[in-house]
Amino acid sequence: MVIKNGATLSKDYFQSYFKLRMNSFDCSLDEARDQTYDEFFRENTERFGKSTYVNFIEAYEEMKY
């Protein structure tokens, strides 16, 4: 998936992406979070800006409950 660096990715985007990964790879939410983190941020939480990372965390936290 190609991601442009100019836009902030939303919480809804990450929730949809987690669901896609869970369905496609038959994995848990935690596994989807880890895979998404590795793919998007590559150990650099500032890669797409602070807002995108915050949205990533909020999407995960909201889906846990």
Beta strands, then each sheet from edge to edge (+ up, - down):
end
